[in-house]
Amino acid sequence: MTKTVFYHAGCPVCVEAEQQFVTALDPQKYQVEVVHLGEQKNRLVEAEQAGVKSVPALVLDGLPFHINFGASLNDLR
């Protein structure tokens, strides 16, 4: 099973992306962790190191996929 992380900030764009993308992934193949960076600011560095520039973003197989532009990581600091 592949661990996948979905980073978001709780904005409407992020919530919609979470509902659409996270539920679309096959749970038999992907273990999805959802990280709300607005509430878990201690994980901003982790997201940045994973290549995330803005949220919502899905890190899948070590690659960041920026789904839409909700907020930059700098806006969340």
TIKOL-495627 format. One record per residue: residue number from 1; residue in three letters; z, y, x of N, C-alpha, C in turn. Coordinates in nm, 4 decimals, padded with zeros to 6 digits. Atoms other than C-alpha are relative to their C-alpha. Example, Ala and Ser with C-alpha at 12.3 -4.5 7.8 and 13.67 -1.06 7.14 Angstrom:
% TIKOL-495627
 vodren mifi     n_zz     n_yy     n_xx    ca_zz    ca_yy    ca_xx     c_zz     c_yy     c_xx
      1  ALA  00.0000 -00.1190  00.0890  00.7800 -00.4500  01.2300  00.0000  00.1200  00.0900
      2  SER -00.0060 -00.1190 -00.0820  00.7140 -00.1060  01.3670  00.0730  00.1090 -00.0770
END
This chain:
% TIKOL-495627
 vodren mifi     n_zz     n_yy     n_xx    ca_zz    ca_yy    ca_xx     c_zz     c_yy     c_xx
      1  MET  00.0000 -00.1177  00.0858  00.0000  00.0000  00.0000  00.0000  00.1234  00.0900
      2  THR  00.0132 -00.1227 -00.0765 -00.0937  00.3441  00.1301  00.0906  00.1075 -00.0575
      3  LYS -00.0853 -00.1096  00.0441  00.1626  00.6225  00.1186 -00.0835  00.1270 -00.0063
      4  THR  00.0719 -00.1241  00.0251  00.0180  00.9442 -00.0234  00.1023  00.1043 -00.0418
      5  VAL -00.0929 -00.1069  00.0363  00.1930  01.2787 -00.0547 -00.0776  00.1101 -00.0717
      6  PHE  00.0569 -00.1102  00.0762  00.1084  01.5375 -00.3188  00.0958  00.1171  00.0123
      7  TYR -00.0811 -00.1202 -00.0169  00.2392  01.8828 -00.2251 -00.0405  00.1029 -00.1044
      8  HIS  00.0290 -00.1053  00.0966  00.2694  02.1557 -00.4855  00.1142  00.0994 -00.0031
      9  ALA -00.1007 -00.1054  00.0071  00.4644  02.4684 -00.5731  00.0505  00.0232 -00.1419
     10  GLY -00.0482 -00.0121  00.1371  00.5203  02.4216 -00.9450 -00.0785  00.0954 -00.0881
     11  CYS  00.0804 -00.0923  00.0807  00.2590  02.6726 -01.0592 -00.0861 -00.0795 -00.0988
     12  PRO  00.0820  00.0720  00.0978  00.0344  02.5858 -01.3568 -00.1181 -00.0750  00.0627
     13  VAL  00.1105  00.0686 -00.0686 -00.2579  02.5006 -01.1248  00.0505 -00.1281  00.0651
     14  CYS -00.0576  00.1169 -00.0683 -00.0338  02.2645 -00.9272  00.0394 -00.1103 -00.0983
     15  VAL -00.0452  00.0981  00.0999  00.1134  02.0963 -01.2339 -00.1198 -00.0728 -00.0608
     16  GLU  00.1209  00.0618  00.0552 -00.2322  02.0353 -01.3821 -00.0630 -00.0951  00.1010
     17  ALA  00.0564  00.0861 -00.1047 -00.3581  01.8969 -01.0504  00.0830 -00.1264  00.0165
     18  GLU -00.0869  00.1174 -00.0106 -00.0570  01.6670 -01.0269 -00.0293 -00.0976 -00.1134
     19  GLN  00.0243  00.0877  00.1145 -00.1177  01.5307 -01.3754 -00.1349 -00.0703  00.0108
     20  GLN  00.1346  00.0573 -00.0066 -00.4873  01.4745 -01.3116 -00.0198 -00.0923  00.1205
     21  PHE  00.0297  00.0751 -00.1215 -00.4994  01.3516 -00.9524  00.0969 -00.1138  00.0267
     22  VAL -00.0986  00.1031 -00.0307 -00.1749  01.1629 -00.9097 -00.0127 -00.1177 -00.0955
     23  THR  00.0114  00.1095  00.0955 -00.2200  00.9628 -01.2282 -00.1340 -00.0739  00.0126
     24  ALA  00.1305  00.0639 -00.0170 -00.5834  00.8878 -01.1345  00.0001 -00.1028  00.1130
     25  LEU -00.0044  00.0947 -00.1116 -00.4819  00.7006 -00.8190  00.0535 -00.1354 -00.0452
     26  ASP -00.0405  00.1363  00.0331 -00.4464  00.3247 -00.8460  00.1390 -00.0284  00.0573
     27  PRO -00.1351  00.0250 -00.0502 -00.0720  00.2494 -00.8239  00.0135 -00.1316  00.0777
     28  GLN -00.0009  00.1233 -00.0786 -00.1565 -00.0915 -00.6786 -00.0397  00.0267  00.1452
     29  LYS  00.0479 -00.0340 -00.1349 -00.3122  00.0823 -00.3755  00.0763  00.1154  00.0644
     30  TYR -00.0616 -00.1209 -00.0522 -00.1239  00.4093 -00.3421  00.1403  00.0225 -00.0528
     31  GLN -00.1361 -00.0393  00.0347  00.2436  00.4955 -00.3373  00.0028  00.1515  00.0159
     32  VAL  00.0093 -00.1453 -00.0018  00.2483  00.8648 -00.4303  00.1397  00.0617 -00.0039
     33  GLU -00.1220 -00.0795 -00.0005  00.5343  01.0928 -00.3362 -00.0402  00.1423 -00.0372
     34  VAL  00.0269 -00.1366  00.0425  00.5357  01.4295 -00.5118  00.1067  00.0900  00.0618
     35  VAL -00.0910 -00.0925 -00.0677  00.6876  01.7149 -00.3106 -00.0223  00.1407 -00.0557
     36  HIS  00.0027 -00.1361  00.0551  00.7646  02.0460 -00.4830  00.0510  00.0926  00.1104
     37  LEU -00.0370 -00.0837 -00.1134  00.7598  02.2901 -00.1907  00.0753  00.1252 -00.0401
     38  GLY -00.0808 -00.1117  00.0475  00.9073  02.5668 -00.4026  00.1478 -00.0356 -00.0033
     39  GLU -00.1384  00.0482  00.0058  01.2231  02.3561 -00.4349  00.0430 -00.0686  00.1287
     40  GLN -00.0303  00.0734 -00.1232  01.2002  02.1647 -00.1048 -00.0626  00.0722  00.1199
     41  LYS  00.0559 -00.0820 -00.1073  01.1274  02.4416  00.1453  00.0188 -00.0642  00.1368
     42  ASN -00.0215  00.0692 -00.1267  01.2650  02.2201  00.4219 -00.1166 -00.0925  00.0358
     43  ARG  00.1147  00.0877 -00.0267  00.9414  02.0176  00.3928 -00.1288  00.0778  00.0267
     44  LEU  00.1169 -00.0824 -00.0304  00.7069  02.3118  00.4575 -00.0596 -00.0343  00.1361
     45  VAL  00.0484  00.0334 -00.1349  00.6827  02.2232  00.8285 -00.0737 -00.1329 -00.0035
     46  GLU  00.0647  00.1308  00.0153  00.5986  01.8635  00.7392 -00.1394  00.0148 -00.0609
     47  ALA  00.1293 -00.0215  00.0661  00.3208  01.9791  00.5060 -00.0976  00.0666  00.0965
     48  GLU  00.0843 -00.0708 -00.0966  00.1864  02.2162  00.7702 -00.0496 -00.0943  00.1098
     49  GLN  00.0373  00.0961 -00.1038  00.1869  01.9412  01.0331 -00.1013 -00.1023 -00.0511
     50  ALA  00.0963  00.0923  00.0607 -00.0099  01.7228  00.7902 -00.1351  00.0675 -00.0236
     51  GLY  00.1259 -00.0709  00.0163 -00.2792  01.9918  00.7795 -00.0135  00.0768 -00.1296
     52  VAL  00.0039 -00.0716  00.1274 -00.1905  02.1443  00.4446  00.0025  00.1500  00.0269
     53  LYS  00.0092 -00.1455 -00.0137 -00.2909  02.5116  00.4249  00.0404  00.0706 -00.1291
     54  SER -00.0337 -00.0560  00.1302 -00.2407  02.5708  00.0535  00.0311 -00.1151 -00.0950
     55  VAL -00.0323  00.1003  00.1013 -00.1127  02.3911 -00.2508 -00.0702  00.0357 -00.1295
     56  PRO -00.0301  00.1416 -00.0119 -00.1848  02.1882 -00.4491 -00.0885 -00.0677  00.1045
     57  ALA  00.0726  00.0774 -00.1001 -00.2870  01.9437 -00.1805  00.0491 -00.1441 -00.0030
     58  LEU -00.0298  00.1426 -00.0039 -00.3001  01.5687 -00.1538 -00.0292 -00.0485  00.1411
     59  VAL  00.0207  00.0570 -00.1329 -00.2512  01.4025  00.1840 -00.0165 -00.1502 -00.0202
     60  LEU  00.0398  00.1384  00.0254 -00.4285  01.0687  00.1663 -00.0531 -00.0600  00.1293
     61  ASP  00.0394  00.0636 -00.1262 -00.4625  00.8357  00.4651  00.0039  00.0986  00.1159
     62  GLY -00.0170 -00.0961 -00.1079 -00.3429  01.1205  00.6872 -00.0918  00.1202 -00.0049
     63  LEU  00.0926 -00.1120  00.0129 -00.6104  01.3630  00.5664  00.0398  00.0888 -00.1166
     64  PRO -00.0348 -00.0904  00.1098 -00.5273  01.6736  00.3622 -00.1215  00.0351 -00.0843
     65  PHE  00.1040 -00.0401  00.0949 -00.7362  01.7429  00.0535  00.0564  00.1130 -00.0843
     66  HIS -00.0442 -00.1174  00.0746 -00.6937  02.0913 -00.0907 -00.0757  00.0011 -00.1322
     67  ILE  00.0593  00.0222  00.1313 -00.7551  02.0533 -00.4615 -00.0462  00.1302 -00.0643
     68  ASN  00.0304 -00.1296  00.0570 -00.7532  02.4149 -00.5748  00.0909  00.0973  00.0721
     69  PHE -00.0881 -00.0939 -00.0695 -00.5940  02.7330 -00.4484  00.1040  00.0536 -00.0963
     70  GLY -00.1109 -00.0480  00.0799 -00.2559  02.7863 -00.6090  00.0822  00.1001  00.0792
     71  ALA -00.0779 -00.0872 -00.0888 -00.0623  02.9364 -00.3162 -00.0157 -00.0499  00.1436
     72  SER  00.0029  00.0401 -00.1402 -00.0820  02.9395  00.0607  00.1423 -00.0398  00.0410
     73  LEU -00.1324  00.0382 -00.0471  00.2050  02.7847  00.2553  00.0790  00.1227  00.0410
     74  ASN -00.0697 -00.1229 -00.0385  00.2876  03.1312  00.3887  00.0639  00.0679 -00.1205
     75  ASP -00.0564 -00.0593  00.1220  00.3466  03.2482  00.0302  00.1285 -00.0718 -00.0433
     76  LEU -00.1163  00.0786  00.0414  00.6090  02.9752 -00.0092  00.1197  00.0174  00.0924
     77  ARG -00.1092 -00.0179 -00.0977  00.8178  03.0749  00.2937  00.0995  00.1026 -00.0472
END
